[in-house]
């Protein structure tokens, strides 16, 4: 986007990252992601840049490219998420605007289970199957197969103490 700077009468290029003199949420997300990847002084660098997480050159060099690829975030409840590969780079084919719940389900600590040709994390399966929280994990811990843990209904609905 081009606009004229009226004080100097010169044309300058704006990147669309400021609104009312403040950084937009998209610009802030982009800057924070870059800092996590490339600034050793960033308090999250150890979990990103130090582990080899990078940002694609197209985005690293241009907020306008990032905004063009990602678009505006859908709501204030959304933030930048590396998906589907949480170990992968910040790049157009590996990022999305996600809610807190979506991000929590994309954590490396989640256990993905495939059942009837579909892969979901434990909490997604519990929600989809109407099972109480922790039931599937408990069943797996007690040696149940994934198939059995996901296909057998809870015999004691509402009793979270009895898990298997």
C-alpha positions as CSV (number, residue, x, y, z in Angstrom):
1,X,0.0,0.0,0.0
2,X,1.3,3.4,-0.9
3,X,0.5,6.6,0.9
4,X,1.8,10.1,1.0
5,X,3.6,11.5,4.0
6,X,2.1,15.0,4.1
7,X,4.8,16.5,6.4
8,X,7.6,15.7,4.0
9,X,5.6,15.4,0.7
10,X,7.3,12.1,0.0
11,X,5.7,8.8,-0.9
12,X,6.3,5.9,1.6
13,X,5.2,2.3,1.6
14,X,3.2,1.1,4.6
15,X,2.8,-2.5,5.5
16,X,-0.6,-2.3,7.1
17,X,0.7,-3.3,10.5
18,X,-0.4,-0.1,12.3
19,X,-3.8,1.3,13.0
20,X,-4.3,4.5,14.9
21,X,-0.7,4.6,15.8
22,X,-0.7,1.2,17.4
23,X,0.4,-2.2,16.0
24,X,-2.4,-4.4,14.8
25,X,-2.9,-7.9,16.3
26,X,-1.6,-9.4,13.1
27,X,1.6,-7.3,13.2
28,X,2.1,-8.1,16.8
29,X,1.7,-11.9,16.1
30,X,4.2,-11.6,13.3
31,X,6.8,-9.7,15.3
32,X,6.4,-12.0,18.3
33,X,6.8,-15.1,16.1
34,X,10.0,-13.7,14.5
35,X,11.4,-12.8,17.9
36,X,10.7,-16.3,19.3
37,X,12.6,-17.7,16.3
38,X,15.5,-15.3,15.9
39,X,16.1,-13.2,19.1
40,X,18.2,-15.0,21.6
41,X,17.1,-12.4,24.2
42,X,13.4,-13.4,23.8
43,X,12.1,-15.3,26.8
44,X,10.7,-18.0,24.5
45,X,13.7,-18.4,22.2
46,X,14.8,-21.6,24.0
47,X,11.5,-23.3,22.9
48,X,11.6,-22.0,19.3
49,X,14.8,-20.6,17.7
50,X,17.1,-22.7,19.9
51,X,15.2,-25.8,18.7
52,X,15.4,-24.9,15.1
53,X,12.0,-23.4,14.6
54,X,12.2,-20.8,11.8
55,X,10.0,-18.5,9.7
56,X,9.9,-18.9,6.0
57,X,11.9,-16.2,4.1
58,X,8.8,-14.7,2.5
59,X,7.3,-13.9,5.9
60,X,10.6,-13.1,7.7
61,X,11.3,-10.4,5.2
62,X,7.8,-9.0,4.8
63,X,4.8,-8.4,7.1
64,X,2.8,-7.6,4.0
65,X,3.4,-11.1,2.7
66,X,2.5,-12.6,6.1
67,X,-0.8,-10.6,6.1
68,X,-1.5,-11.6,2.5
69,X,-1.1,-15.3,3.2
70,X,-2.8,-15.4,6.7
71,X,-5.4,-12.6,6.4
72,X,-6.7,-10.8,9.4
73,X,-7.3,-12.9,12.5
74,X,-10.9,-14.0,12.7
75,X,-11.5,-12.7,16.2
76,X,-9.7,-11.6,19.4
77,X,-10.0,-15.2,20.6
78,X,-7.6,-16.3,17.8
79,X,-3.8,-16.3,17.7
80,X,-1.1,-17.6,15.4
81,X,-0.6,-21.4,15.6
82,X,1.8,-23.7,13.7
83,X,-0.4,-26.4,12.3
84,X,-0.4,-29.2,11.3
85,X,3.3,-29.6,12.3
86,X,3.9,-28.0,15.6
87,X,7.6,-28.8,15.1
88,X,7.6,-27.1,11.7
89,X,8.3,-23.5,10.6
90,X,6.1,-20.5,10.6
91,X,5.1,-20.7,6.9
92,X,1.8,-20.4,4.8
93,X,1.3,-24.2,4.7
94,X,1.9,-24.7,8.4
95,X,0.1,-21.8,10.1
96,X,-3.5,-20.9,11.0
97,X,-5.4,-18.6,13.2
98,X,-6.5,-20.8,16.1
99,X,-8.5,-20.6,19.3
100,X,-7.0,-21.5,22.6
101,X,-8.7,-24.9,22.6
102,X,-7.4,-25.6,19.1
103,X,-3.9,-24.7,20.1
104,X,-4.1,-26.8,23.3
105,X,-5.1,-29.7,21.1
106,X,-2.1,-29.1,18.9
107,X,0.5,-29.5,21.7
108,X,3.3,-32.0,21.4
109,X,2.3,-33.6,24.7
110,X,-1.1,-34.6,23.2
111,X,-1.5,-38.2,22.3
112,X,-3.0,-38.7,18.8
113,X,-5.2,-41.7,18.3
114,X,-6.6,-43.1,15.0
115,X,-10.0,-44.7,15.2
116,X,-12.2,-45.6,12.3
117,X,-9.8,-43.8,9.9
118,X,-9.8,-40.5,11.8
119,X,-7.0,-39.1,14.0
120,X,-7.7,-36.9,16.9
121,X,-6.2,-36.1,20.3
122,X,-7.6,-37.7,23.5
123,X,-9.8,-34.7,24.5
124,X,-11.2,-34.4,21.0
125,X,-12.2,-38.1,21.1
126,X,-13.7,-37.7,24.6
127,X,-15.8,-34.8,23.3
128,X,-16.8,-36.6,20.1
129,X,-17.7,-39.8,21.9
130,X,-19.3,-38.2,24.9
131,X,-16.8,-39.8,27.3
132,X,-15.7,-38.1,30.6
133,X,-12.3,-36.3,30.8
134,X,-9.4,-38.6,31.4
135,X,-11.3,-41.9,30.7
136,X,-9.4,-42.8,27.5
137,X,-6.0,-41.9,29.0
138,X,-6.8,-44.1,32.0
139,X,-7.9,-47.0,29.8
140,X,-4.7,-46.8,27.7
141,X,-2.6,-46.6,30.9
142,X,-4.3,-49.8,32.1
143,X,-3.3,-51.6,28.9
144,X,-6.4,-51.2,26.8
145,X,-5.9,-51.1,23.0
146,X,-6.8,-47.8,21.3
147,X,-9.7,-49.5,19.6
148,X,-11.2,-50.8,22.8
149,X,-10.5,-47.6,24.7
150,X,-12.4,-45.6,22.1
151,X,-15.2,-48.0,21.3
152,X,-16.4,-49.1,24.7
153,X,-18.9,-46.8,26.3
154,X,-18.4,-45.6,29.9
155,X,-20.2,-48.0,32.2
156,X,-20.3,-45.5,35.0
157,X,-21.3,-42.1,33.6
158,X,-20.6,-39.3,36.0
159,X,-18.3,-41.3,38.2
160,X,-14.9,-40.0,37.2
161,X,-13.1,-42.1,39.9
162,X,-13.9,-45.4,38.2
163,X,-12.1,-45.4,34.9
164,X,-11.6,-49.0,33.7
